[in-house]
């Protein structure tokens, strides 16, 4: 109650009253803006002053720009609920948002300012987010939630590796795949909380029937198998062994999704859409498995999923 009262006493700009407001809003705006820009770059109509190869700039900004903003908005909103502590708002939140915005400019103009400076500016955002979230979780003694911060920490390290790999190798294939793998793992962890929880809450008010299966060893095993399969894919994106591991992970995630009783939520689209969204996780595993196979004369791994 005291935390809620302190939050309500905030008198600064509404944009910086809650973490989701600047990051969800401008993350969505940014994603909508850079897609047509990327299309112009792809066809050769526009040339960006970036040190990245054109494809790498697009991959980097979707992974660490747009997705980074979404992760920040989620974490800065969820952590106060986990810990009961006052949310980060006002000046500190504005500083985090400024770090995110500076990173977007640095990545785009890295060809002018130099890749080392661009790396330092861009890396500051995710590292600051990790530090802020970890401080709150440790202060609130909610140790179990540190695993989420741990995944984001690995994503921050992958962002740094992306800049280094792009500079020395010309392209950032390994870091790009590692970034995708970490984001999907984070979706599996967080989705495993949100989807069955929201579904259970809604179904409890409906007629009796099957409810989502609570998180258990099967869920933990599914996440671990998926993470290991994506780790192998990030290192070696082709081959039957990797394709098989990805396929098994896809099947396990289909079973996990079925266990959440999504078929009973058809009458409530707000709940149903959570299940539809999570269905893209196993779909992604199956597509990645296909990309690891070479058949009918088509090199699927060249698609760089």
PEBELFEN-V20730 format. One record per pair of residues at least 24 apart in sequence whose ideal C-beta (glycine too) atoms are under 10 Angstrom apart, sorted by the first residue. I is the first residue (numbers start at 1). J is the second residue. D is the distance in whole Angstrom. If there is no record, write none. Layout:
# PEBELFEN-V20730
I | J | D
I | J | D
This chain:
# PEBELFEN-V20730
1 | 84 | 10
2 | 84 | 9
2 | 86 | 9
3 | 80 | 7
3 | 81 | 10
3 | 83 | 9
3 | 84 | 6
3 | 85 | 6
3 | 86 | 5
3 | 87 | 8
4 | 80 | 9
4 | 84 | 9
4 | 86 | 9
5 | 86 | 10
6 | 85 | 9
6 | 86 | 5
6 | 87 | 9
6 | 89 | 10
7 | 80 | 8
7 | 86 | 6
7 | 87 | 6
7 | 89 | 7
9 | 86 | 10
10 | 86 | 9
10 | 87 | 9
10 | 89 | 6
10 | 90 | 7
11 | 90 | 9
12 | 89 | 7
12 | 90 | 5
12 | 91 | 8
12 | 93 | 9
12 | 94 | 8
13 | 89 | 10
13 | 90 | 8
13 | 93 | 10
13 | 94 | 8
15 | 93 | 9
15 | 94 | 8
15 | 97 | 8
16 | 88 | 9
16 | 89 | 6
16 | 90 | 6
16 | 91 | 8
16 | 92 | 9
16 | 93 | 5
16 | 94 | 5
16 | 95 | 10
16 | 96 | 9
16 | 97 | 7
17 | 87 | 8
17 | 89 | 5
17 | 90 | 8
17 | 93 | 8
18 | 73 | 9
18 | 76 | 8
18 | 77 | 6
18 | 80 | 9
18 | 87 | 6
18 | 88 | 9
18 | 89 | 7
18 | 93 | 8
19 | 72 | 7
19 | 73 | 6
19 | 74 | 8
19 | 75 | 7
19 | 76 | 2
19 | 77 | 5
19 | 78 | 9
19 | 79 | 8
19 | 80 | 8
19 | 87 | 6
19 | 88 | 6
19 | 89 | 8
19 | 93 | 6
19 | 96 | 8
19 | 97 | 9
19 | 129 | 10
19 | 132 | 10
19 | 133 | 10
20 | 70 | 9
20 | 72 | 9
20 | 73 | 4
20 | 74 | 7
20 | 75 | 10
20 | 76 | 7
20 | 77 | 5
20 | 78 | 9
20 | 87 | 10
21 | 73 | 8
21 | 76 | 9
21 | 77 | 9
21 | 89 | 9
21 | 93 | 9
21 | 97 | 9
22 | 69 | 8
22 | 72 | 9
22 | 73 | 8
22 | 76 | 9
22 | 93 | 7
22 | 94 | 8
22 | 96 | 8
22 | 97 | 4
22 | 98 | 10
22 | 100 | 8
22 | 101 | 9
23 | 68 | 9
23 | 69 | 4
23 | 70 | 7
23 | 71 | 8
23 | 72 | 5
23 | 73 | 4
23 | 74 | 8
23 | 75 | 9
23 | 76 | 7
23 | 77 | 9
23 | 93 | 9
23 | 96 | 8
23 | 97 | 7
23 | 100 | 7
23 | 129 | 10
24 | 69 | 7
24 | 70 | 7
24 | 72 | 9
24 | 73 | 4
24 | 74 | 9
24 | 77 | 9
25 | 69 | 9
25 | 73 | 9
26 | 66 | 10
26 | 69 | 7
26 | 73 | 10
26 | 97 | 7
26 | 100 | 8
26 | 101 | 8
26 | 104 | 9
27 | 65 | 8
27 | 66 | 5
27 | 67 | 8
27 | 68 | 8
27 | 69 | 3
27 | 70 | 5
27 | 71 | 9
27 | 72 | 8
27 | 73 | 7
27 | 100 | 8
28 | 66 | 8
28 | 69 | 8
28 | 70 | 9
28 | 73 | 10
29 | 66 | 10
29 | 69 | 10
30 | 61 | 8
30 | 62 | 10
30 | 65 | 6
30 | 66 | 6
30 | 69 | 7
30 | 100 | 9
30 | 101 | 9
30 | 104 | 7
31 | 61 | 9
31 | 62 | 7
31 | 65 | 8
31 | 66 | 4
31 | 67 | 9
31 | 69 | 8
31 | 70 | 9
32 | 66 | 9
34 | 58 | 7
34 | 61 | 6
34 | 62 | 8
34 | 65 | 8
34 | 66 | 8
34 | 104 | 9
34 | 108 | 9
35 | 62 | 9
35 | 66 | 10
37 | 61 | 9
37 | 108 | 9
38 | 62 | 9
47 | 111 | 10
48 | 107 | 10
48 | 108 | 6
48 | 109 | 8
48 | 110 | 9
48 | 111 | 8
49 | 108 | 7
49 | 109 | 5
49 | 110 | 8
49 | 111 | 4
49 | 112 | 5
49 | 113 | 9
50 | 106 | 10
50 | 107 | 7
50 | 108 | 5
50 | 109 | 7
50 | 110 | 5
50 | 111 | 5
50 | 112 | 9
50 | 115 | 9
50 | 118 | 8
50 | 166 | 10
51 | 107 | 9
51 | 108 | 10
51 | 109 | 9
51 | 110 | 4
51 | 111 | 5
51 | 112 | 9
51 | 113 | 9
51 | 114 | 8
51 | 115 | 4
51 | 116 | 10
51 | 118 | 7
51 | 119 | 10
51 | 163 | 8
51 | 166 | 7
51 | 167 | 7
52 | 107 | 7
52 | 108 | 9
52 | 110 | 7
52 | 111 | 8
52 | 115 | 9
52 | 118 | 9
52 | 162 | 9
52 | 163 | 8
52 | 166 | 5
52 | 167 | 9
52 | 170 | 10
52 | 171 | 9
52 | 172 | 8
53 | 166 | 7
53 | 170 | 7
53 | 171 | 6
53 | 172 | 8
55 | 171 | 7
55 | 172 | 9
55 | 173 | 10
55 | 176 | 9
55 | 304 | 8
56 | 107 | 10
56 | 162 | 8
56 | 163 | 10
56 | 165 | 9
56 | 166 | 5
56 | 170 | 9
56 | 171 | 6
56 | 172 | 5
56 | 173 | 9
56 | 175 | 9
56 | 176 | 7
57 | 107 | 7
57 | 108 | 7
57 | 110 | 9
57 | 111 | 10
57 | 166 | 9
59 | 162 | 8
59 | 166 | 10
59 | 171 | 10
59 | 172 | 7
59 | 173 | 10
59 | 175 | 9
59 | 176 | 5
59 | 177 | 10
59 | 179 | 8
59 | 180 | 9
59 | 304 | 9
60 | 103 | 10
60 | 104 | 10
60 | 107 | 6
60 | 108 | 10
60 | 110 | 10
60 | 122 | 8
60 | 159 | 8
60 | 162 | 6
60 | 163 | 8
60 | 166 | 8
60 | 172 | 7
60 | 175 | 9
60 | 176 | 8
60 | 179 | 8
61 | 103 | 9
61 | 104 | 7
61 | 107 | 6
61 | 108 | 8
62 | 176 | 10
62 | 179 | 9
62 | 180 | 10
62 | 183 | 10
63 | 155 | 8
63 | 158 | 9
63 | 159 | 8
63 | 162 | 8
63 | 175 | 9
63 | 176 | 7
63 | 178 | 10
63 | 179 | 4
63 | 180 | 7
63 | 182 | 9
63 | 183 | 7
64 | 100 | 10
64 | 103 | 8
64 | 104 | 9
64 | 107 | 8
64 | 122 | 7
64 | 123 | 9
64 | 125 | 8
64 | 126 | 7
64 | 155 | 8
64 | 156 | 9
64 | 158 | 8
64 | 159 | 5
64 | 162 | 7
64 | 163 | 10
64 | 175 | 10
64 | 179 | 7
64 | 183 | 10
65 | 100 | 8
65 | 101 | 10
65 | 103 | 7
65 | 104 | 5
65 | 107 | 7
65 | 108 | 9
65 | 122 | 9
65 | 125 | 9
65 | 159 | 10
66 | 104 | 9
67 | 155 | 9
67 | 179 | 8
67 | 180 | 9
67 | 182 | 10
67 | 183 | 6
67 | 186 | 9
67 | 187 | 10
68 | 100 | 7
68 | 103 | 8
68 | 104 | 9
68 | 122 | 9
68 | 125 | 7
68 | 126 | 6
68 | 129 | 8
68 | 152 | 9
68 | 155 | 8
68 | 156 | 9
68 | 159 | 8
68 | 179 | 10
68 | 183 | 9
69 | 97 | 9
69 | 100 | 6
69 | 101 | 10
69 | 103 | 10
69 | 104 | 9
69 | 125 | 9
70 | 183 | 9
71 | 126 | 8
71 | 129 | 8
71 | 133 | 10
71 | 148 | 9
71 | 151 | 9
71 | 152 | 6
71 | 155 | 8
71 | 183 | 8
71 | 186 | 7
71 | 190 | 9
72 | 96 | 7
72 | 97 | 8
72 | 99 | 10
72 | 100 | 7
72 | 125 | 8
72 | 126 | 8
72 | 128 | 10
72 | 129 | 5
72 | 132 | 9
72 | 133 | 9
72 | 152 | 9
74 | 148 | 9
74 | 152 | 10
74 | 186 | 9
74 | 190 | 7
74 | 194 | 10
75 | 129 | 7
75 | 130 | 9
75 | 132 | 8
75 | 133 | 5
75 | 136 | 9
75 | 137 | 10
75 | 145 | 10
75 | 148 | 7
75 | 149 | 8
75 | 152 | 7
75 | 190 | 10
76 | 129 | 8
76 | 132 | 8
76 | 133 | 8
76 | 136 | 9
78 | 133 | 9
78 | 145 | 8
78 | 148 | 8
78 | 190 | 8
78 | 193 | 9
78 | 194 | 10
79 | 132 | 8
79 | 133 | 5
79 | 134 | 9
79 | 135 | 10
79 | 136 | 5
79 | 137 | 6
79 | 140 | 8
79 | 142 | 8
79 | 145 | 8
79 | 148 | 9
79 | 149 | 9
80 | 136 | 7
80 | 140 | 9
82 | 133 | 10
82 | 136 | 8
82 | 137 | 7
82 | 140 | 7
82 | 142 | 5
82 | 144 | 9
82 | 145 | 5
82 | 148 | 9
83 | 133 | 10
83 | 136 | 6
83 | 137 | 6
83 | 138 | 9
83 | 139 | 7
83 | 140 | 3
83 | 141 | 8
83 | 142 | 5
83 | 145 | 8
84 | 140 | 6
84 | 142 | 9
85 | 135 | 10
85 | 136 | 6
85 | 137 | 9
85 | 139 | 6
85 | 140 | 5
85 | 142 | 9
86 | 136 | 9
87 | 136 | 9
88 | 129 | 10
88 | 132 | 6
88 | 133 | 9
88 | 135 | 10
88 | 136 | 8
92 | 128 | 9
92 | 132 | 7
93 | 132 | 9
95 | 128 | 8
95 | 132 | 10
96 | 124 | 10
96 | 125 | 7
96 | 128 | 6
96 | 129 | 6
96 | 132 | 7
97 | 125 | 9
98 | 124 | 10
98 | 125 | 9
99 | 123 | 10
99 | 124 | 5
99 | 125 | 4
99 | 126 | 9
99 | 127 | 9
99 | 128 | 6
99 | 129 | 8
100 | 124 | 9
100 | 125 | 5
100 | 126 | 9
100 | 128 | 9
100 | 129 | 8
101 | 125 | 9
103 | 159 | 9
106 | 163 | 10
107 | 159 | 10
107 | 162 | 10
107 | 163 | 8
110 | 163 | 8
110 | 166 | 9
110 | 167 | 9
114 | 167 | 10
115 | 163 | 6
115 | 164 | 9
115 | 166 | 8
115 | 167 | 5
115 | 168 | 10
116 | 163 | 8
116 | 164 | 10
116 | 167 | 8
118 | 163 | 7
118 | 167 | 10
119 | 159 | 9
119 | 160 | 7
119 | 162 | 9
119 | 163 | 4
119 | 164 | 7
119 | 166 | 10
119 | 167 | 8
120 | 160 | 9
120 | 163 | 9
122 | 159 | 7
122 | 160 | 9
122 | 162 | 9
122 | 163 | 7
123 | 156 | 7
123 | 157 | 9
123 | 159 | 6
123 | 160 | 5
123 | 162 | 10
123 | 163 | 8
124 | 156 | 10
125 | 156 | 9
125 | 159 | 9
126 | 152 | 7
126 | 153 | 8
126 | 155 | 6
126 | 156 | 4
126 | 157 | 9
126 | 158 | 9
126 | 159 | 6
126 | 160 | 9
127 | 152 | 10
127 | 153 | 9
127 | 156 | 5
127 | 157 | 9
127 | 159 | 9
127 | 160 | 9
128 | 156 | 9
129 | 153 | 10
129 | 155 | 10
129 | 156 | 8
130 | 154 | 10
130 | 155 | 9
130 | 156 | 6
130 | 157 | 10
131 | 156 | 10
147 | 186 | 10
147 | 189 | 7
148 | 186 | 7
148 | 189 | 6
148 | 190 | 7
148 | 193 | 10
150 | 189 | 10
151 | 182 | 6
151 | 183 | 9
151 | 185 | 6
151 | 186 | 5
151 | 188 | 10
151 | 189 | 7
151 | 190 | 9
151 | 227 | 9
152 | 182 | 8
152 | 183 | 10
152 | 186 | 7
153 | 182 | 10
154 | 178 | 8
154 | 179 | 9
154 | 181 | 9
154 | 182 | 5
154 | 185 | 9
154 | 186 | 9
155 | 179 | 7
155 | 181 | 10
155 | 182 | 5
155 | 183 | 7
155 | 185 | 9
155 | 186 | 8
156 | 182 | 10
157 | 182 | 9
158 | 182 | 6
158 | 183 | 10
158 | 234 | 9
171 | 304 | 9
173 | 234 | 9
173 | 237 | 8
173 | 304 | 7
174 | 234 | 6
174 | 235 | 7
174 | 236 | 10
174 | 237 | 9
175 | 234 | 9
176 | 234 | 9
176 | 304 | 7
176 | 305 | 10
177 | 230 | 8
177 | 231 | 10
177 | 233 | 6
177 | 234 | 4
177 | 235 | 8
177 | 236 | 10
177 | 237 | 6
177 | 288 | 9
177 | 304 | 8
177 | 305 | 8
178 | 230 | 9
178 | 231 | 8
178 | 233 | 9
178 | 234 | 4
178 | 235 | 9
179 | 234 | 9
180 | 230 | 8
180 | 233 | 9
180 | 234 | 8
180 | 284 | 9
180 | 288 | 9
180 | 304 | 10
180 | 305 | 8
181 | 226 | 9
181 | 227 | 7
181 | 228 | 10
181 | 229 | 9
181 | 230 | 4
181 | 231 | 6
181 | 232 | 9
181 | 233 | 7
181 | 234 | 5
181 | 235 | 10
181 | 288 | 9
182 | 227 | 9
182 | 230 | 8
182 | 231 | 10
182 | 234 | 9
183 | 230 | 10
184 | 226 | 7
184 | 227 | 9
184 | 230 | 6
184 | 249 | 10
184 | 253 | 10
184 | 280 | 9
184 | 281 | 6
184 | 284 | 7
184 | 285 | 8
184 | 288 | 9
185 | 223 | 7
185 | 224 | 10
185 | 226 | 7
185 | 227 | 5
185 | 230 | 7
185 | 231 | 9
185 | 281 | 10
187 | 277 | 9
187 | 278 | 8
187 | 280 | 9
187 | 281 | 6
187 | 284 | 9
188 | 219 | 9
188 | 222 | 8
188 | 223 | 5
188 | 224 | 10
188 | 226 | 6
188 | 227 | 8
188 | 230 | 10
188 | 249 | 10
188 | 253 | 7
188 | 256 | 9
188 | 278 | 9
188 | 281 | 6
189 | 219 | 10
189 | 223 | 6
189 | 227 | 9
191 | 223 | 10
191 | 253 | 10
191 | 256 | 9
191 | 257 | 9
191 | 260 | 10
191 | 274 | 8
191 | 275 | 10
191 | 277 | 8
191 | 278 | 5
191 | 281 | 7
192 | 219 | 6
192 | 220 | 9
192 | 222 | 9
192 | 223 | 7
192 | 256 | 8
192 | 260 | 9
192 | 278 | 9
194 | 274 | 7
194 | 277 | 10
194 | 278 | 9
195 | 256 | 10
195 | 257 | 8
195 | 260 | 6
195 | 262 | 8
195 | 265 | 10
195 | 271 | 9
195 | 274 | 5
195 | 275 | 6
195 | 277 | 8
195 | 278 | 6
196 | 256 | 9
196 | 257 | 10
196 | 259 | 8
196 | 260 | 5
196 | 261 | 8
196 | 262 | 9
196 | 274 | 9
196 | 275 | 10
196 | 278 | 10
197 | 260 | 10
197 | 274 | 10
198 | 260 | 10
198 | 265 | 9
198 | 268 | 10
198 | 270 | 8
198 | 271 | 6
198 | 274 | 6
198 | 275 | 10
199 | 260 | 6
199 | 261 | 6
199 | 262 | 7
199 | 264 | 8
199 | 265 | 6
199 | 268 | 9
199 | 271 | 6
199 | 272 | 9
199 | 274 | 7
199 | 275 | 7
200 | 260 | 9
200 | 261 | 8
200 | 271 | 10
201 | 271 | 9
202 | 264 | 9
202 | 265 | 7
202 | 267 | 10
202 | 268 | 6
202 | 270 | 8
202 | 271 | 5
202 | 272 | 10
203 | 261 | 7
203 | 264 | 6
203 | 265 | 7
203 | 268 | 9
203 | 271 | 8
205 | 268 | 10
206 | 264 | 7
206 | 265 | 9
206 | 267 | 8
206 | 268 | 9
207 | 264 | 9
209 | 261 | 8
209 | 263 | 10
209 | 264 | 6
210 | 259 | 9
210 | 260 | 10
210 | 261 | 5
210 | 263 | 9
210 | 264 | 7
211 | 260 | 9
211 | 261 | 6
211 | 264 | 9
212 | 259 | 7
212 | 260 | 4
212 | 261 | 5
212 | 262 | 9
212 | 264 | 9
212 | 265 | 10
212 | 275 | 10
213 | 256 | 9
213 | 258 | 9
213 | 259 | 4
213 | 260 | 7
213 | 261 | 8
214 | 259 | 10
215 | 256 | 10
216 | 259 | 9
218 | 252 | 8
218 | 255 | 8
218 | 256 | 7
218 | 259 | 8
219 | 252 | 9
219 | 253 | 10
219 | 256 | 6
219 | 259 | 8
221 | 252 | 7
221 | 256 | 10
222 | 248 | 10
222 | 249 | 8
222 | 251 | 10
222 | 252 | 4
222 | 253 | 6
222 | 254 | 10
222 | 255 | 8
222 | 256 | 5
222 | 257 | 10
222 | 259 | 10
222 | 282 | 10
223 | 249 | 9
223 | 252 | 9
223 | 253 | 9
223 | 256 | 9
224 | 249 | 10
224 | 252 | 10
225 | 249 | 5
225 | 251 | 10
225 | 252 | 6
225 | 253 | 9
225 | 285 | 10
226 | 250 | 8
226 | 252 | 7
226 | 253 | 6
226 | 256 | 9
226 | 281 | 8
226 | 282 | 9
226 | 284 | 10
226 | 285 | 7
229 | 285 | 7
229 | 288 | 8
229 | 289 | 9
230 | 284 | 9
230 | 285 | 8
230 | 288 | 8
232 | 292 | 9
233 | 285 | 9
233 | 288 | 6
233 | 289 | 9
233 | 291 | 9
233 | 292 | 7
233 | 301 | 10
233 | 305 | 8
236 | 292 | 9
236 | 301 | 9
237 | 288 | 8
237 | 291 | 7
237 | 292 | 6
237 | 300 | 10
237 | 301 | 5
237 | 302 | 9
237 | 303 | 9
237 | 304 | 8
237 | 305 | 8
238 | 291 | 8
238 | 292 | 5
238 | 293 | 8
238 | 294 | 7
238 | 299 | 8
238 | 300 | 8
238 | 301 | 4
238 | 302 | 9
239 | 292 | 6
239 | 293 | 8
239 | 294 | 9
239 | 301 | 9
240 | 289 | 10
240 | 292 | 8
240 | 293 | 7
240 | 294 | 9
241 | 292 | 9
242 | 288 | 9
242 | 289 | 8
242 | 291 | 10
242 | 292 | 5
242 | 293 | 9
242 | 301 | 9
243 | 286 | 10
243 | 288 | 8
243 | 289 | 4
243 | 290 | 7
243 | 291 | 8
243 | 292 | 4
243 | 293 | 5
243 | 294 | 10
243 | 300 | 9
243 | 301 | 10
244 | 289 | 8
244 | 292 | 9
244 | 293 | 10
245 | 285 | 9
245 | 288 | 10
245 | 289 | 8
245 | 292 | 9
246 | 284 | 9
246 | 285 | 5
246 | 286 | 7
246 | 287 | 9
246 | 288 | 5
246 | 289 | 4
246 | 290 | 9
246 | 291 | 9
246 | 292 | 7
246 | 293 | 10
246 | 305 | 10
247 | 282 | 10
247 | 285 | 7
247 | 286 | 7
247 | 288 | 9
247 | 289 | 4
247 | 290 | 9
247 | 292 | 9
247 | 293 | 10
248 | 285 | 9
248 | 289 | 9
249 | 281 | 9
249 | 282 | 8
249 | 284 | 10
249 | 285 | 5
249 | 286 | 9
249 | 288 | 9
249 | 289 | 9
250 | 281 | 8
250 | 282 | 4
250 | 283 | 8
250 | 284 | 8
250 | 285 | 3
250 | 286 | 5
250 | 287 | 9
250 | 288 | 8
250 | 289 | 7
251 | 282 | 7
251 | 285 | 8
251 | 286 | 9
252 | 282 | 8
252 | 285 | 9
253 | 278 | 8
253 | 279 | 9
253 | 281 | 5
253 | 282 | 4
253 | 283 | 9
253 | 284 | 9
253 | 285 | 6
253 | 286 | 10
254 | 279 | 8
254 | 281 | 9
254 | 282 | 5
254 | 283 | 9
254 | 285 | 9
254 | 286 | 9
255 | 282 | 9
256 | 281 | 9
256 | 282 | 8
257 | 281 | 8
257 | 282 | 7
